[in-house]
Each structure stands twice: as structure tokens, then as C-alpha cells.
């Protein structure tokens, strides 16, 4: 039997996993500076968590969910997105209590699962970086979330990204707009794609997100939800876009932007990247918005919320194309070569001391001949090689060779206790 990974999954091997680790650490440090704390939720949840939050008529639930009955005859689903599980954790653990600060801000980095056609930057198991902020209905919370998304992409060195923004208004607005779409699309129903004909019955707003050639012509002339916004929704949306302008964050008012999940209310947004070396058209790498009713849907108290998610696979593709320097691996600092069994203990001691001071250090556990050890040091791209023999131990000396130019140095072995001073001497 040939052993293979499942279709739509990818092995992230050591030659690239460090790149993911680097990007994730940048994101974690970035979020923590804004007082967002990490949350980790289960990889699978009860099916109802996602069917209730995403909407029974959404593509996620109808077509893409990995769900199954477990041995206890419980309907279980692998998480297709991050927000629903975080909201469930927020309610179940009573994080809305008075002892917790408001807004309650969290971030996550986790695997998600959707059954869809694998392609570049889109897998059946994929990874998402996301943030959620619970407890504030002020439009400034929307601004803060959008600014965080914008500035994170900037921090990572993403180029040519564009903010698209729209508002879905409140429930009354969406009800009126839904009827307007039904009235508009019904007379031309037979000309729409099969998916859009189905969505006309279940969720006509999703027709606006169609990329099908049969639909594009009709979508461009469809009613705009901004024309249906009530005074409060208009006021909030105008505050958001005015503040973004004052902050010199460019945006595109996108009437076709609806997002793919049913829980969104109010402002929604996507950051799109235009890079013809990757895609023929602008492609979304980050999306989010406000969802003010999901906590109540999960039997929690009325709690406004806003957040966003980043598809990490697409993000990595963009970084490799636009900022490859960020993804370069830092060389190890020292490779210790040693001669003779009598030097083994000292070799390990030196490695431990240097690692304790924050340096990357390796030695040859196979104890090959010296020439082979130097080849390993070259392959590991070490900056410096320490050569340790019986004589060096007896004389308490440290012989260090800089591999970039072959220059050698001799130090007292006690100097490794303050490696920063030692490095300054080596780098002169």
C-alpha cells in the first residue's frame, strides 16, 4: 500500500516551517502590542456551532463542511473557520463577566478544514490567523480592527494591497435589501447560474459575490445596499470611512462585497492583493467585519463584536513573491568541531552555555572526522566554527574561525561567559 497524504493537504517541511513560524511570531507580537491575547479552541466542534453561525444556506455548510457522526452518535464537524469556535468559548467560559475587561480582545492561529477544490493558496486543510474583539458597538472598534489588519500587512511587507469596504447595515436594512434583490433577480432568474438560482431562494446577498460569467453582467446593475442603510448605519459607516481617510488609509467602496458567512452585520471589509505573478485578478488575503448577534445566537448576552481572518497559505504565497527577505533563514551562530573522546563533555558544555545566552549552536553528535565536521558546518551555514581539541582544553583557549573569510581568532575559554563581548570582537 502506497502511503500518501490526503488530497488537499500539504506537508510543511523543516525547510519552510521556519518561515511559517517567523510570520506567526511577527503576528503574535503585533497583536499583543494592541493587548490582544491568544485563544486556542478545539479543532472540532458540535456541528450546530457552525450551521447556526455560518448559515444553513452558506456554501460552507452546504458544500464544504467536513462533518461526521462520532462513536457516541454525536454530529461533529471540523472547524471551517475560526470565529464560531471562539464565540462558543466566549459564551461557555462566561468571558463576558464583569471581571473581564471590555472589549475582550483575542487572537488565534489555527488549522481550518473545508472540502473544496485544491489550488494555489487554497487547501482542504488550511491555516488562519484571526482576531476577535467582543463588547464594543462603537464604530471606533471597527476602525481599530481595520487599522490592525492594514498595519499587520504593512509590517509583514505586503505590497499592492487594497482595502475594499461595505456595510450590511442592521437586520431591518438587510431584510429590505434582501427583498429588493429578490425583486431585481426574479425576472431574470433563468439567466443566472445554477448556484445563483439556488441562492435567490436561500440567501440572495450571496449572488453579489458570484464570479460566474453568467452572473457578472446582472450583478453590476443590482441594487446597492448603501442605498438602503438607515440613519444610524449611515452615520457609523460614514464615521469609519472618514476616519480611515484622515488616517491616510485608502479604501474602495465595494457594493458587491458581502462576505461568505451569514453572521456578519454592519461594516464588512476585505484586503485584496494585486500581483499578476500569482493571480490574474485581485485576490482576497484578509477579510472580516462586524457580527453583533452571534454571541446571542449561542445563548450568551447581547454582545457586539468585530474581527478578521487571514488565510495563511495565501499570505505565504504573497510574502514569497513580494518580501522574500523576510522568509530567509538566519544562519546558526556557532558549529563546534571537536577532536577526541576527551573533548566531548567540554563540547556539550560550551554548546549549552552559548545556547543559554540565546545563540544557535550545533555540534556533531556522530563524531565524524574533523574534515567531515567542517563540511557539516558549511552545510549548516554556520557563521563561526569553534575547534576544540585536548590542547585547547589544557590551555583554556578557544579557537574560532569565521567562515565568511576564513579568518581565525584565539580567545580565553572563559570569555564565552559573556558572548556579546566575544561577538563584538569577532565582528570587527
Secondary structure, 3 states (H helix, E strand, C coil): CCCCCCCCCCCCCHHHHHHHHHHHHHHHHHHHHCCCEECCCCCEEEHHHHHHHHCCCCHHHHHHCCEEECCCCCEEEECCCCHHHHHHHHHHCCCCCCCCCCCEEEEEEEEEECCCCCECCECCEEEEEEEEEECCCCHHHHHHHHHHHHHHHHHHCCCCEEEEEEECCCHHHHHHHHHHHHHHHHCCHHHCCHHHHHHHHHCHHHHHHCCCHHHHHHHCCCCCHHHHCCHHHHHHHHHHHHHHHHCCCCCEECCCCCCCCCCCEEEEEEEEECCCCCCCCCEEEEEEEECCCHHHHCCCCCCCEEEEEEEHHHHHHHHHHHCHHHHCCCCCCEEEEECCHHHHHHHHHHHHHHHHCCCCEEECCCCCCHHHHHHHHHHCCCCEEEEECHHHHHHCEEEEEECCCCCEEEEEHHHHHHHHHHHHHHCC
